[in-house]
Amino acid sequence: MKLGKKKNAPEAVEEKDEDFLAQEAKEMEEQAPEYTLDIPEDEIWTYKIEGLQAPSVGRSYDGARVMKVLVILIILIAISLSIFFSVNALKTTEYDYKEVKGGYELVSYSNPGSVRDVTIDYVDGDKSKPVVSLHDYAFNCDGAIEKVHIGKDVNNINGTTF
């Protein structure tokens, strides 16, 4: 007959370990002395506790100046970009022309929204600058326009103008 140690189930071992750790923590808490720090009022923010880093009240952090400059630069870039894109979105001219042989070509028309009747004959009403051509997508599917009057000098209208 062989004699040996009785093996415990793994669950029982874990439970025993947890109870042991909890018991040990409780004992340490009961044995720990109470501490009271007597810090004078005038040293409340500068008092150095042994083993801890000294407080840094009133001193700047390493790299704080660089971080401030970076934040300011990022804000300035963001503001500049927003102004740039806002100004580009507000197109002030309704008609854009480019000079071609024999006159001008209407490149694009931006309807402010209320125009229903458009006349295309001369650049800004100047009879010395006749419009002779309408560029591709010059009206870019503008559904608000009901009538387009085309001048006598226009001799080239692309199929994708309207």
N, C-alpha and C positions, 0 to 999 in steps of 0.2 A: 504494500500500500504506500502510495506517494503522498507526502504532505506538502502543501504549497499555500501561498497566500491567496486569499479570496479576492477576486477582481471586482472593483466597483463599476457600476454602469457610468458612462460618460456624463449623463445628466446629473447624477448625484455629485460627481466631482466638481462640475461647474457651479452647482448650487452652494457647495461647501466653500469654494473659492470666493464667490460673491459675498457670502455671509462673513467670511474672514476679513475681506477688504472693508466691508461696511463697518464691522466691529472695530477694526484697526483705526479707521477714520474717526469714529466716534470717540475712541480712547484718546487720540491725539488732540481732538477738539477740547475735551475735558481737561487735559493736562496743560494746554497752551495758556500762558499768562496773558492777562489783559494789558493792552498798551494804551497810554494816553499821552498824546503829544502836547506839550505846553509851548505853543508858538506865540511869541510876542506879536501884538497887532501890527507894529511897524515892519515886521519881517514876514508877514503872511504870504506874500507873493515871491519872496526871494529865499525863503528858508530851505536849506539843503538837508535832506534826509539821507543818512548814510546808506550807500548801496544804490541810490537812485541818481539819475542824471539831474544836474542843476536846472532849475526853471529858467526859461529864456524870455522872460518878460522884458519888453522894451528893446530887444535885440532882433534884428532882421534875420530871416532864414537864409541859408545859403541858396543862391540862385533866384531869390525873390525878384530882384531887379530884372533879370532876364525873362522871367515869367510875366512880369508886368508889361514889358516891351512886346513880348509875343502876343499877349492878349490885345493890346492896343493895335498892333499891326493887323491882326485877324479882324478886329472890328472895323478898322479903316478899309480893308480890302472888301469886306462884306457890304459896307455902305457904298463904296465906289461902284461895285458891281450892280447893286440894286438901282442906283441912280442911272448908270449906263443903260441897263435894260429897260428902265421906265421911260427914259427919254426916247429910246429907239421904238418903243411901243406906241408912243404918241406921235404919229406921223402928221406933220402939219400941212404938207402939200397933198392936194387931191390928185394932181396929174404929174407923172414923171415922163419926161421926154428925153430922147437922145438924137443927136444930129446925124442924119444919113444923107446920102447923095440926093439932091433935089429938094431937101426940106428936113422935116423932123418925123420921128417915129414915136407914137404913144407906147411907152413901155408898160406902164401900169396906171390904173385909176383906183383910188381909194375913196370909196363912198363914205361920207361921214354919217350916213344912215337915213337922212331925210330927202336926199336927191332922188327924184323919179325920172327926170328928163335930162339927158346929157347931149351936148353938142360938141362934135369934134371937127374943127375946121382949121383954127390957127392957134399957135402957142400963145397963151395969155392974151388973146385978142389982137395980137400984132400981125397985121396982114403981110408983113415981110417974112414971116416964119410959118409957112403952111405945113400942115400935117399931111404926109404923103403915105404913111404906113401905120398899121396897127400890129403890135407885137403879139407873140403867143401869150395867151392867158392874161391879156391886158385888163380884162374885167373880172377875171378869176371867179366865175360863177356868182356874180352879184345879183341876187334875186330881187332886190329892191328896185332896180332900174326897170322902168316900163317902156321908155322910148329912148332910142339913140339916133341922133341926127348926125349923119356923116357928111363932111364937106366935099366940095367938088374936086379938090386936089388929091383926095385919098384914092390911091390906085392899087394898094396891096393890103388885103385883109386875110389873115391866116385863119384856117378853119377852127383853130382852138382859141381864138381871140375872146370869144364870149363864153 
